[in-house]
């Protein structure tokens, strides 16, 4: 897929990896559908995308809400002219040990902690991919028979999908995202829609910037390359997937050599 004039939707594009991918892809010629909840953050991403000379539009949406997702993905091609790619990036953390015993006190990971992460990080990915693929199929049908790529979906998984202490909910969701990626690549290939994923390691984002310096140093020391990844390096992986029409059903691990 040549990115010039293509419309790429990115969930969680108000900040962090989502914003970095939005700006990076805009520099490569794409127009960006910015999907998030925070209007101010989305407005800043829009400003940065438009500074590259490309177009951007804001779509406020809770990816865990089926009706909102349906309405959003119907609105994107209507407003922007097409929908050529989706990056399922939105995610949240609600970390905690499944059970924690300290003396006589025993605490547990609550159902609200579990469900919130599953709703956004797993169900949200499913809903957005489902609705995006419907729009891509309709778009391809309107163009008639073609062997060109009808669209591309990128899911953001994580190296935590292998299991990470204190992240039962997050690890389960990201493992599910990886499995869905392979499943959808097989299902949607007949529609000329490619599906792939990126599994980032520890990346420099707003979330990690709030950590204590000593914690960050300890984290970086455990990475073979001895540093955390940059958002632009994940964005580069996304661009590769979008532009390589023979890449589907696989997961790029971009983690500096770290394996949890």
N, C-alpha and C positions, 0 to 999 in steps of 0.2 A: 504494500500500500504506500503510494506516494502521499506524504502528509499535507502537501500544499492544498489549501482550500477544503481539507477534510474537517468534519466536525467530530471532536473527541469529547465525550462526557466524562467527567471525573467526579466521583463522590468524595466527600471529605476534602474538597478543594479549597476550603477557606484558610488553611494554614498547613504547615509542615510539609510532608511528602506530597500531599495533594497539590499545594500551591507550587512547589518546586517542579512537579511534572507538568502542570499547566503552563508555566512560563517557558520551560524547556521545549515543550512540543510546539508552543506558539512561535518560538524562534525558528523552528523547522517548518513553519508554514501552516500549522493547524489553527483552526478556530476552536474555542473552548466553551463547552457548556459546564458551568460551575455549579456543582450541587453540594449543598451543605445546609446547616441550620442558622448559623450566625450571619446576619446580614452585613454587619460591619466588616467581618473577616472576608466575606465573599466580595464585598465592594473593593477591598484592597487587592485581592487577587485579580479582579477584573481590571483594575487600574494598571497592574503590572503586566497583564497579558496585552492590553491595548497599547502599552508603551512599546511593544514589539512591532506594532503595526497590524496586528491581527484582531479579529472580532471576538468578543466574549459576551455571554449572557448568563444571568443569575437565575437559579431555580432553587427556591427554598423547599427542602424536602427531608422528612424523617424516613430514612431508608428502611426502617422496620415497620412502616405503615403501608400496607398494601395499596390502599386507595391513593395515597399521596404519590407512591412510586408509579402507579399506572398513569396518573394525571401528568406527572413530570415527564415521563418518557414519550407520552403522546404530544406534549407541548414542545419538546426539543426540536424535532424535525419541522413542526409547523412554524416555529419561530425562526429557526436557523437554516432551514432548507434541506437538511439531511441529518442522519446520525450514522457515522462511519465507525466509531470506536467507543468503547467504554472501559474505564479503569475503575474497578471496584476497590476503592481505597479506604472508605469510611470505616472507622473502628474505634472501640473504646476499651479501656482497661478497668477491671474491678478485681484486682489481685487479692489473693489470700490463700492460706493453706486450707485444704479440705477440712482437716481437723487439727486444732492446735491445743496441746496440753501443757499447761504451766502450773506445776504444783497440783492443787486440787481443782483448778479452774480449767475447763475444757470449752473452747469456742469452736465454731464451725463456719464454713463458707455458707452463706445464706442463699436461699432460693432467689431473692431479688438480685444478688450479686451474680449468680449463675445465669439467670434468665436474661438480664440486661445485655450481657456480652453475647450470648447466643442469638438474641434477637437482632442485634446490630451487625455483629461480625460474621454470622452464618446465614440467618434468614434474610438479612438485608442484601447480602451478596446474591442469594438466590433470586430474590424479587427483582433486583435491578438487572441482573443478567437475563432473566426471563422476559422482562418488558423490552429491554434493549434488543434482544434477538428478534422479537416480534416486529419491531420497527425496521430492523435491517432486512428481514425477509420481505416485508411489504415493499420496501424501497427497491429491492432487487427484482421483485415481481413486476413492479411498475416499469422497470427499465427493459424487461424482456430477458431472453436467454443470454447468459454471459458466463464466461469462465473466470471473470475477475473476482477478487475477494469481495464478498458482500459486506463484510464487517469483521471486526476483531474485538474480542473481550479479554481483558487482562484482570486477573484477580490477584490482590495482594495477600499472600499467605504470610508465613514467618518461619524462621528456623525453629521457633517454639512449637511448631506442629509435631515435632518429635517427642515433646513432653518437657515441661520446664517447671521446676519447683515453684509453688505458689501461684500457678496459672492453670489450674484444672479447666476453667471455663475458656480462657483464651487459647490454650493449646488444643482443646477439643474443637473449638470453632475453626482454628487455622488448619487443623488436620482435615476437617470437613471441607474447607475451601479447596485444599489440594486435591481431594478426591473428586469433588464436583468439577474441578478444572478438567481432569482427564475424561470424566463422563461426558461433559458437554462437548469436548473436542470431538469425541466419537459421534455424538448425536447430531451435532450441527455441521459436520463436515459436508454432508450432502447438500446443505444450503450455502456452501462456500463461506461459512463463518468460522473463523479460527478462534480458539480459546487457549490461553496460556496463563502462566502465573509467575510472580516474582516472590521469592522468600527472602526478605531482608534480614540481616543480622542487626547489630546495634548501630543505629543511625543517629546522627546529630540533628535533633529536632527540638522544638519548644519544650517537649516533655523531658528530654534528657538534659537540657540546659538548666533545668531547675534542680538537678541533682547536686549533691555535695561534690566538690572537686576530688576528694579522696576516693569517693565511690566511683566516679568517672575514671580515675586513674587505674583503679583496680579492675574495672570492666575492660578498659583498653589493654591492660597487661595480659589478659587472657585471650586476646585475639592474635592470631599468628602475625598479621600485618601491624600489630601494635598501635592501631588507631581505630576510631569509629568511622563508619562510612558517612559519606556526604549525601544529602538528598539528591543532588545532581547526578550521583552515580546510580541511584535507583531510577531516576528519570531517563538516563541513558539506556538502561535495560529495557524500559518501557518502549522507548523509541525503536530499539532493535526488534522487539516483538512485533510492533505495529508495521514496520517497514519490510520485514522478512516474510513473504507470503508462503513459505514452506515450513514455518515454525508454528506448531500447534501441539496441544496435549502434553506439554512439558513445563517444568518449573525451573526458572533460573534462581540459583542460590547465590545471592550477592551479600556476602557476610565476612569478607576478609579472611576466609579460611576457617572461621569458627564453626564448630558443630556442637550443638548442645547435647 
